[in-house]
Amino acid sequence: FECACFFTSKSKSQTLKQPPHLLKEYPGTMGYGVGGYPLWYYLIQPVIAGFVGYLTNVLALEMTFRPIEFFGIELFRIKGQPWGFFGWQGIIPTKSEKMASICFDLMTTKLLNLKEIFDRLDPKRFSEVMEDAIMLMLDSIVEEVAMKYMPNVWSMLPKKVKDEIIVMMNIESETFLTTFMEEVKEHIDDVLDIKQMTVAACVREKRLVNKIFQECGDKEFTFIRRSGFYFGFLFGLIQMGVFFVYDASWVLPFFGFLVGWATNWVALKVIFRPLNPIKIGCFSLHGIFLKRQMEVSETFARVNCVEILHTKAIWEEILSGPKSKNFFAMLRAHSIVFTERLVGGMKPITIAAMGSQQFSEMKEEIAQKIADKLPSVMPHSYEYTTEALDMENTIRERMQKLPYPEFEGVLHPAFEEDEILLILVGGLLGLVAGGIQVVAMY
């Protein structure tokens, strides 16, 4: 308010004398109000206030989502805060980890039960889908290992015997994969941390959190931009009335601050409030975002399952995430059983030919090679896994049934974290705009 104080100190009566240049530019023009200004000077104030409201709301949204990374010279910055000396980072990108965590807490507690989802996976059908890829993988592994541990014996084996081994391998591979997937299903919480996966993805690519909020709140953000002008115009009418009867130098900066502050505050409130519908005669008052629960749920489910919770990401997390060692421990155990069953009645002869120590080493090598090559054949299962898990429809249907207070948590975190900061920024910009109007008068 230093600008306002400066202009106030210029006049003992705290009122402005009629700006001389207005009279010179419009000689003979009748003056209105206590300041004797031309009529257009009053009429333009609501329009200016409308544009100030619009611009402050647009800027508030831009500051919410952009820039993705800190822009400026980072001389000093408090961890987790979007501002620093000197520069800015979008509020959501700054707090992507926290916001993703809030968002996916909702998902994992209200929308998804991991065990229930993976119970939909049929291990037998899974092994059928993977049959050809697994057979080729196992065939190459057996060939490599056999040539390493018993090259002479393997080379001398008749083709008929090798074909019988392949047939046996085909039978055993189906059993191997089916029983293995049964255990993965049973212990899915031990091999997959879906919250860690989603939060890590959002921290790596901050644009993902932006995309979730922007697509879910697309219509609300359009409303915020447009409402800035409408609410600003209404506040501008009040400003015009006050300035007509009292033209103190602080009036325009004060109302500029009020317009910037109030348009941001009102826009944010009408999106989420009232939380539950309120009937007033034939009208129903309800938060704009909350009224779109059906539509938003569909968008939220689609964006998440396309960008973050897709099958490829899930398998990558299982194969290389923090719990991957549990997955590969299961795989090793099943691979050794598979080798034992594949050798079958030939085990005594095999041990006699190569020794028990080498036989144990061979089983371990087969298990290791299966673990090394399995990730390369997993894409063959993606289509079936996506269809079986049906996560997008599950998220959408359950989200559409959420009570309004819980549904609000989908988008509100985007503003709740630094809501007061966004409103204050709007107020300060309005204050500057009001100060410019005062300067322009002289």
Disulfide bonds with the S-S distance in Angstrom:
none
